Amino acid sequence: MALTLSAREQAILQGAEGAGAQFALEILIKVAEGFGAKRLIPIGSVHLVLHAYKSAFDAGVEAAEKIADMGARFSVPTTIDPYGMDAEDWRGAKTPEQYAEMQIRLDKAVSRMGVIPVWTCTPYYGFNLPQFGENLAWSESSAVAFANTVLGARTNRQTAIVDICCGILGLTPEVGLHLPENRRGQVHIKLNLDRPLNTWEYPALGFRLGKLLGNRIGVVEGMQGQPTTENLKGLCAAAAASGSVALLHIVGITPEARTLEEAFGGNMPSETVEIDAVTLLEVRDQMNTHKGSNVDIVALGCPHYTINEIVNVHKMLAGRKIADGMALWIYANSAALAMAEKMGIRQELESLGVTIRAETCMIISPIQEWGFKVMMTDSGKCVHYGPMECGTAMVFGSTAECIETAVRGSKEVCHG
């Protein structure tokens, strides 16, 4: 069945809402037809991935400027991924001048379209919180996985420019995870643990699931306890990075997976996989591409650290200073950093040698300028992208291990 356009959409094609909306709809029609969509549907919000010069390059910046020049404006709440450099001190972060110039041009272009300048990969923490069953057009892989898995909203993994078009029109093609039949579980994941997961095991589990599932929908049974949103953030981010996971059903946590039967929705599992504590230790070992004890930088905040996580680091440091020759960088959005500053925590962390990087992250900023060779992190997403984007060997550990490494000046492993 061919794509059917509403009366409004037909009018937009004739220029009724301006050149920008007309251009956006022409693109969405091609996308919709390519995926066999029958119609375009309204969405509640958009989250953009055309955010950093490191990934947009000149072509992305120029495309955003041209769309803005057409007079296009976002018609639904539209947030945006992390800034392509430290938003507070890009010169102190050794950002090249030409890079900064292009990043600022990109900033101005999306601002002209009316973007909400959160510059974060975690828009669901207060900036852009969707409801259960709400259709979205989000792009950031970890945010997409979180929105579908934890909140029960409905979004595919959009791409740059297409997401801008969705934001202009307030529409997206009704395909993929917008359709209930495409949200049913496919692979049965049995967790064989008689205890809640340790903090490092959430990203390790996500890393394993991404490799296992690709873009299939896994149903996780047997998760003990009540994970925090930070735990689930880390799990979803790792699964979306090491694979293409956009939706997991975690039985008892995902709104659409109150029971195992509900998660599968009548599907028979194509595969059943068991994961235990030994499996997670094996995954952890695979995540460590550097086996030595030397570490140059400990990088935390991928996805962005919440105020809870910043407070946790402050408690773990307990007044101890970062070792000479070691760097400990924390990445967070402006809201979390503002709270940390009001609480006096940011100032204390910086006095101990911690570097705060605002509204950006290690993956999408030009960190290579520092010449780091070995990076340690508590993030499964960072482990996956670090070698490609940061040019570093990777060490993975719990947050506690990361802090002890930063204080000692060499890798600390305690499996806590």
Buried (B, 14 or more C-beta within 10 A) or exposed (E): EEBEBEEBBEBBBEEEBBEBBBBBBEBBBEBBEEEEBEBBBEBBBBBBBBBBBBBBEEEBBBBBBEBBEBEBBBBBBBBBBBBBBBBBEBEEBBBEEEBBEBBBBBBEBBEBBBBBBBBBBBBBBEBBBBEEEBBBBBBBBBBBBBBBBBBBBBBBBBEBBBBBBBBBBBBBBBBBBBEEEEBBBBBBBEBEBEEBBBBBBBBBBBBBBBBBBEEBBBBBBBBEEEBBBBBBBBBBBBBBBBBBBBBBBBBBBBBBBEEBEBBBBEBEBEEEBEBBBEBBEEBBEBBBBBEEBEBBBBBBBBBBBBBEBBBBBBEBBEEBEBBEEBBBBBBBBBBBBBBBEEBEBBEBBEEBBBBBBBBBBBBBBBBEEBEBEBBBBBBBBBBBBBBEBBBBBBBBBBBBBBBBBBBBBEBBBEEE
